[in-house]
Amino acid sequence: MAKAEETVLEIDLKALGHNYRYLRSKIKPETKFMAVVKAYAYGSDSVAIAKHLQGLGVDYFAVAYVNEGITLRDGGITTPILVLHPQKIHFKTLIEHRLEPSIYSKAILADFIATAQEMNTLDYPIHLKFNTGLNRLGFSADELPEISTLIQQQKVVKVIAMLSHLAATEDSNETDFTNLQLHRFDAICQKADALFKIKILKHVLNTSGIINYPNAQYDMVRSGIGLYGYGNEPHVDEALRPVMTLKTIISQKHSIPSGESVGYNRKYKSNLETITATLPLGHADGIGRQYGQGKTFVSINGNMVPIIGNVCMDMIMVDVTNIECQEGDEVIIFGKELPANKFSQTAETISYELLTGLSQRIKRVLIN
């Protein structure tokens, strides 16, 4: 592992493989595995991640939007790809790139059938999404008969899967609600089996669902954050390995006399002589102002040092008064020794937001 000479995001493919195998070990051999690689594969590199997982035998990929699926196809991904939130304007390109839409409303279903008819498709694969309590996207259960009638009146699309989205599988205080959602989904699936009279793939579990609700794995499970090394629960985090490590270097050191300030709006004022180090990344890179003011720490030569003052657009200042370090030394923002979920907690947010908010101007480096 090379020492950083600039701000880089290291992507550890060996850790990715470890996480995939761990999660796969929690499901039945016949259960399919859908890897969620939306948002640049949670801030990393969607094509690199998908290529590695495709090589490991993943069954499906999921993205949020059509352009993300096209990026994977252009990158050589041939595995089926589900688009979780397709938009009408992109239906033609979705079909051209053989992506599979998650259809979540009668209007979207009608529009997609119309586009499929225009493009002369036959049995184009679609997934039907049902709302079981997250109340974000999805058909209601009582719409199922009407949906079934509409689908059986045409031959351009074919339902191959049904899904829903669970709201709180990691929260032990919400077990009753999760079980209610699973009960609702099961009832919808039984009704759909009777109406469609064909075998339909069913998937509902996310990463925490795989761990906590193994009896509800149906035909396929979906994992996002777990693949990247975070499981939303301490015992799961211990079994996973962070895939991403954000590194930078010390650009310059300053000796700040007592009474002097550091950074914009003079938010840090020294009570005694302080040594600071300036790092070349900031809120334009995804490390927002909420991480400043001494709340969050980074690692330099094995020492934890606080971010002081306001985070700038392209720079961060840290207090290195009591440690040995030089300009050019490597700095770990987060990674294996300083996990992203711990880093993000200091700003009262979650690893998802931190990882997916990383700027694309940060250089990505594949290791292992």
BARO-488932 format. One record per residue (C-alpha): residue in one letter; x, y, z. Coordinates in Angstrom, 1 decimal. Each point is the difference from the previous one (the first is absolute). Layout:
R  code       X       Y       Z
R     A       X       Y       Z
...
//
This chain:
R  code       X       Y       Z
R     M     0.0     0.0     0.0
R     A     1.7     3.2    -1.2
R     K     0.3     3.0     2.1
R     A    -2.3     2.8    -1.1
R     E     1.6     3.0    -1.8
R     E    -3.4     1.7    -0.6
R     T    -3.6    -0.4     1.1
R     V    -1.1    -3.4    -1.1
R     L    -2.8    -2.5     0.7
R     E     1.4    -3.5     0.1
R     I    -2.5    -2.7    -1.0
R     D     1.0    -3.4     1.4
R     L    -1.4    -2.8    -2.2
R     K     1.2    -2.7     2.3
R     A    -2.1     1.5     2.8
R     L    -2.9     0.2    -2.4
R     G     0.3    -3.7    -0.8
R     H     0.2    -0.8     3.7
R     N    -3.2     1.9     0.7
R     Y    -1.8    -1.6    -2.9
R     R     0.9    -3.5     1.2
R     Y    -1.0     0.8     3.6
R     L    -3.4     1.2    -1.1
R     R    -0.4    -2.9    -2.4
R     S     0.7    -2.4     2.9
R     K    -3.1     1.4     1.7
R     I    -2.4    -1.1    -2.7
R     K    -1.0    -3.4    -1.6
R     P     2.1    -1.2    -2.9
R     E    -2.9     0.3    -2.4
R     T    -0.9     3.6     1.1
R     K     1.1     2.6    -2.6
R     F     2.1     3.0     1.1
R     M    -0.6     3.5    -1.3
R     A     2.9     2.5     0.5
R     V    -1.1     3.6     0.3
R     V     2.5     2.2    -1.8
R     K    -1.9     3.2    -0.3
R     A     1.6     3.4     0.7
R     Y     3.4    -0.9    -1.5
R     A    -0.2    -3.3     2.1
R     Y    -0.5     2.0     3.2
R     G     2.6     2.6    -0.9
R     S     2.7    -2.4    -1.3
R     D     0.2    -1.1    -3.7
R     S    -3.2    -1.7    -1.3
R     V     1.7    -1.7    -3.0
R     A     3.0    -1.3     1.9
R     I    -2.2    -1.3     2.8
R     A    -2.5    -1.6    -2.4
R     K     2.7    -1.6    -2.0
R     H     1.5    -1.6     3.1
R     L    -3.3    -1.2     1.3
R     Q    -1.1    -1.3    -3.4
R     G     3.2    -2.1     0.0
R     L    -0.9    -1.3     3.4
R     G    -3.4    -1.2    -1.3
R     V    -2.5     2.6     1.2
R     D    -3.4    -0.6    -1.5
R     Y    -1.4     3.6    -0.5
R     F     1.0     3.6     0.4
R     A    -2.3     2.9     1.1
R     V     0.4     3.7    -0.8
R     A    -2.2     2.9     0.7
R     Y    -0.2     1.6    -3.4
R     V     0.3    -1.0    -3.7
R     N     3.2     1.9    -0.6
R     E     1.7    -2.0     2.7
R     G    -1.0    -3.2    -1.7
R     I     1.3     1.2    -3.4
R     T     3.3     0.8     1.7
R     L     0.2    -3.7     1.1
R     R    -1.0    -1.3    -3.4
R     D     2.6     2.3    -1.7
R     G     2.6    -1.4     2.5
R     G    -0.6    -3.6    -1.1
R     I    -2.6    -1.2     2.6
R     T    -2.2    -2.6    -1.5
R     T    -1.8    -1.2     3.2
R     P    -3.7     1.1     0.4
R     I    -0.4     3.5     1.3
R     L    -3.1     1.3     1.9
R     V    -0.7     3.7    -0.2
R     L    -1.7     0.9     3.3
R     H    -1.4     3.4    -1.0
R     P    -0.4     0.2    -3.8
R     Q    -1.4     3.2    -1.5
R     K    -2.4     0.1    -3.0
R     I     2.4     2.1    -2.0
R     H     2.7    -2.7     0.1
R     F    -2.2    -3.1    -0.9
R     K     1.3    -0.3    -3.5
R     T     3.7     0.0     1.0
R     L    -0.9    -2.4     2.8
R     I    -1.3    -2.5    -2.5
R     E     2.9     0.6    -2.4
R     H     2.5    -0.9     2.7
R     R    -2.1    -3.0     1.3
R     L    -0.5     1.4     3.4
R     E    -2.9    -1.2     2.2
R     P    -2.3     2.7     1.5
R     S    -1.6    -0.1     3.4
R     I    -3.6     1.1    -0.8
R     Y    -1.6     1.7     2.9
R     S    -3.3     1.6    -1.1
R     K    -2.8    -0.4    -2.5
R     A     1.1     3.0    -2.0
R     I     3.6    -1.2    -0.3
R     L    -1.3    -3.5    -1.0
R     A    -2.2     1.5    -2.7
R     D     2.8     2.2    -1.3
R     F     2.5    -2.9    -0.1
R     I    -2.4    -2.3    -1.8
R     A    -0.6     2.8    -2.6
R     T     3.7     0.4    -0.5
R     A     0.5    -3.8    -0.2
R     Q    -2.7    -0.2    -2.7
R     E     1.6     2.8    -1.9
R     M     3.3    -1.9     0.0
R     N    -1.7    -3.3    -0.9
R     T     1.3    -1.9     3.0
R     L    -1.3    -3.4     1.1
R     D    -0.1    -1.1     3.7
R     Y     2.3     2.8     1.1
R     P     0.9    -0.7     3.6
R     I    -1.3     2.3     2.7
R     H    -0.1    -0.1     3.8
R     L    -3.1     1.2     1.9
R     K     0.7     2.0     3.2
R     F    -2.6     0.0     2.8
R     N    -0.2     2.4     2.9
R     T    -0.2    -1.9     3.3
R     G     0.7     2.9     2.4
R     L     3.0     2.0    -1.1
R     N    -2.5     2.3    -1.8
R     R     2.5     1.2    -2.6
R     L    -0.6    -1.9    -3.3
R     G    -2.3    -2.9    -0.9
R     F    -3.4    -1.3    -0.9
R     S    -2.5    -0.6     2.8
R     A    -1.2    -3.6     0.5
R     D    -3.5     0.8    -1.1
R     E     1.3     1.1    -3.4
R     L     1.2    -3.5    -0.8
R     P    -3.1    -1.3    -1.9
R     E    -0.1     3.0    -2.2
R     I     3.8    -0.3    -0.7
R     S    -0.5    -3.7    -0.8
R     T    -2.7     0.8    -2.5
R     L     2.0     2.7    -1.7
R     I     3.0    -2.3    -0.3
R     Q    -1.9    -3.0    -1.3
R     Q    -1.6     2.1    -2.8
R     Q     3.4     0.4    -1.7
R     K     3.1    -1.9    -0.9
R     V     2.7     2.6    -0.2
R     V     1.0    -0.2     3.6
R     K     0.1    -2.8     2.5
R     V     0.2     0.1     3.8
R     I     3.0    -2.0     1.1
R     A     0.4     1.3     3.5
R     M    -1.7     1.8     2.9
R     L     1.6     2.0     2.8
R     S    -0.5     2.2     2.9
R     H     2.2     2.1     2.2
R     L     0.4    -0.4     3.8
R     A     0.3     3.0     2.2
R     A     1.8    -1.1     3.2
R     T     1.6    -3.4    -0.2
R     E     3.0     1.1     2.1
R     D    -2.2     1.4     2.9
R     S    -0.9    -2.6     2.7
R     N    -2.6     2.4     1.2
R     E    -1.9    -0.3    -3.3
R     T    -0.1    -3.7    -0.3
R     D    -3.9     0.0     0.2
R     F    -0.1     2.5    -2.9
R     T     2.5    -1.9    -2.1
R     N    -2.0    -3.2     0.5
R     L    -3.2     1.9    -0.9
R     Q     1.7     1.1    -3.3
R     L     1.1    -3.6    -0.7
R     H    -3.5    -1.2     0.7
R     R    -1.4     2.5    -2.4
R     F     2.5    -0.9    -2.7
R     D    -0.7    -3.7     0.5
R     A    -3.8     0.6    -0.5
R     I     0.7     2.0    -3.2
R     C     2.2    -2.8    -1.3
R     Q    -2.6    -2.7     0.6
R     K    -2.6     2.1    -1.7
R     A     2.3     0.7    -2.9
R     D     0.8    -3.7    -0.4
R     A    -3.7    -0.7    -0.3
R     L    -0.6     2.8    -2.5
R     F     3.1    -0.4    -2.3
R     K     0.2    -3.8     0.2
R     I     3.7     0.1    -0.8
R     K     3.2    -0.2     2.1
R     I     1.0     3.5     1.0
R     L     3.3     0.8     1.7
R     K    -0.5     1.7     3.4
R     H     2.4     2.2     1.9
R     V    -0.3     2.2     3.1
R     L     3.0    -0.3     2.3
R     N     2.7     2.6     0.3
R     T     3.4    -0.4     1.7
R     S    -1.4     0.1     3.6
R     G    -2.9    -2.1    -1.1
R     I     2.4    -2.7    -1.3
R     I     1.5    -0.2     3.6
R     N    -3.1     0.5     2.1
R     Y    -2.9    -1.5    -2.1
R     P     1.5    -3.0    -1.8
R     N    -3.4    -1.8    -0.3
R     A    -1.2     2.8    -2.3
R     Q     2.7    -0.4    -2.7
R     Y    -2.5    -1.2    -2.6
R     D     1.7    -0.5    -3.4
R     M     2.6     2.8     0.2
R     V     1.5     2.5     2.5
R     R     1.4     3.5    -0.6
R     S     3.1     1.4     1.6
R     G     1.5     3.4    -0.2
R     I     1.8     1.4     3.0
R     G     1.1    -3.4     1.2
R     L     2.0    -0.6    -3.1
R     Y     2.0     3.1     0.8
R     G     0.8    -1.0     3.5
R     Y    -2.8     1.3     2.3
R     G    -2.8    -2.0     1.5
R     N    -1.9     2.5     2.1
R     E     0.7    -2.1     3.1
R     P     3.3    -0.4     2.0
R     H     0.2    -3.8    -0.2
R     V    -0.6     0.1    -3.8
R     D     2.6     2.8    -0.4
R     E     2.6    -2.2     1.7
R     A    -0.6    -2.7    -2.6
R     L     0.3     2.4    -3.0
R     R     2.9     1.9    -1.4
R     P    -0.2     3.6    -1.2
R     V     0.6     0.2    -3.7
R     M     0.8     3.7    -0.2
R     T     2.9     1.9     1.7
R     L     0.2     3.8    -0.5
R     K     3.5     1.2     0.2
R     T     1.7     3.4    -0.5
R     I     3.3     1.7     1.0
R     I     1.2     3.0     2.1
R     S     0.5     2.9    -2.4
R     Q     1.4     2.4     2.6
R     K     0.6     0.5     3.7
R     H    -0.5     3.3     1.9
R     S     0.9     1.2     3.5
R     I    -2.9     2.0     1.3
R     P     0.8     2.4     2.8
R     S    -2.4     0.2     3.0
R     G    -3.0     2.2    -0.8
R     E     0.2    -0.5    -3.8
R     S    -2.8    -1.6    -2.0
R     V    -0.1    -2.7    -2.7
R     G    -2.3    -0.1    -3.0
R     Y    -3.1     1.7    -1.2
R     N    -2.1     2.0     2.5
R     R     2.8    -0.5     2.6
R     K    -1.9    -3.0     1.4
R     Y     3.2    -1.3     1.6
R     K     2.0     2.2     2.4
R     S     3.1    -1.3     1.7
R     N     0.3     0.3     3.8
R     L     3.7    -0.8    -0.3
R     E     2.5    -0.6    -2.7
R     T    -1.4    -2.6    -2.4
R     I     1.5    -2.0    -2.9
R     T    -2.5    -0.6    -2.8
R     A     0.1    -2.0    -3.2
R     T    -1.9     0.9    -3.2
R     L    -1.4    -2.9    -2.0
R     P    -1.0     0.2    -3.7
R     L    -3.7    -0.9     0.1
R     G    -3.1     1.6     1.2
R     H    -3.8     0.3    -0.3
R     A     0.3    -0.1    -3.8
R     D     1.3    -3.5     0.5
R     G    -2.8    -1.1     2.2
R     I     1.5     0.8     3.4
R     G    -2.6     2.6     1.1
R     R     0.2     2.9     2.4
R     Q    -1.8    -2.2     2.6
R     Y     3.2    -1.9     0.5
R     G     1.9     3.1     1.3
R     Q     0.2     1.8     3.3
R     G     1.9    -2.8     1.8
R     K    -2.8    -2.6    -0.3
R     T     1.8    -2.3    -2.4
R     F     3.4    -1.6    -0.1
R     V     2.4    -1.3    -2.7
R     S     3.0    -2.2     0.4
R     I     3.6     1.1    -0.6
R     N     2.8    -2.5     0.7
R     G    -2.3    -1.9     2.3
R     N    -1.1     3.0     1.9
R     M    -3.5     1.3     0.2
R     V    -0.1     3.8    -0.6
R     P    -3.1     2.3    -0.1
R     I    -1.3     2.0    -3.0
R     I     0.0     3.6     1.3
R     G    -1.9     3.1    -1.2
R     N    -2.2     0.0    -3.0
R     V     0.5    -2.6    -2.8
R     C     0.9     2.0    -3.1
R     M    -1.0    -0.9    -3.6
R     D     3.3    -1.5    -0.9
R     M     1.9    -0.1     3.4
R     I    -0.2    -1.3     3.5
R     M     2.1     1.0     3.0
R     V     0.9    -2.4     2.8
R     D     1.8     0.5     3.3
R     V     3.3    -1.9     0.0
R     T     1.5     1.8     3.0
R     N     1.0    -3.1     1.9
R     I     1.0    -2.4    -2.7
R     E     3.0    -0.6    -2.3
R     C    -0.9     0.6    -3.6
R     Q     1.4     1.8    -3.1
R     E    -1.3     1.6    -3.1
R     G    -0.8    -2.8    -2.5
R     D    -0.9    -2.6     2.7
R     E    -3.0    -2.2    -0.7
R     V    -3.4     0.8     1.7
R     I    -2.8    -2.6     0.3
R     I    -3.4     1.7     0.0
R     F    -1.9    -3.3     0.3
R     G     0.6    -3.6    -0.8
R     K     0.8    -3.3     1.7
R     E     1.4     1.5     3.2
R     L    -2.4     2.9     0.0
R     P    -3.3    -1.3    -1.4
R     A    -2.3     2.3    -2.0
R     N    -2.9    -0.8     2.3
R     K     2.0     1.3     3.0
R     F     1.2     3.0    -1.9
R     S    -3.5     0.9    -1.1
R     Q    -1.5    -0.4     3.5
R     T     1.9     3.1     1.1
R     A    -2.2     2.1    -2.3
R     E    -3.2    -1.9     0.9
R     T    -0.3    -1.6    -3.4
R     I     0.6    -3.5    -1.4
R     S     2.6    -1.8    -2.1
R     Y    -2.3     0.0    -3.0
R     E    -0.1     3.8    -0.2
R     L     3.8     0.3     0.5
R     L     1.0    -2.6    -2.6
R     T    -2.5     1.0    -2.7
R     G     0.8     3.7     0.5
R     L     3.7    -0.4    -0.9
R     S     0.9     2.2    -3.0
R     Q     0.9    -1.5    -3.3
R     R     3.0     2.2    -0.1
R     I     1.7    -2.2     2.5
R     K     2.3    -2.5    -1.7
R     R    -1.2    -3.6     0.3
R     V     2.7    -2.7     0.4
R     L    -0.7    -3.7    -0.2
R     I     2.0    -2.3     2.3
R     N     0.2    -3.7     0.5
//
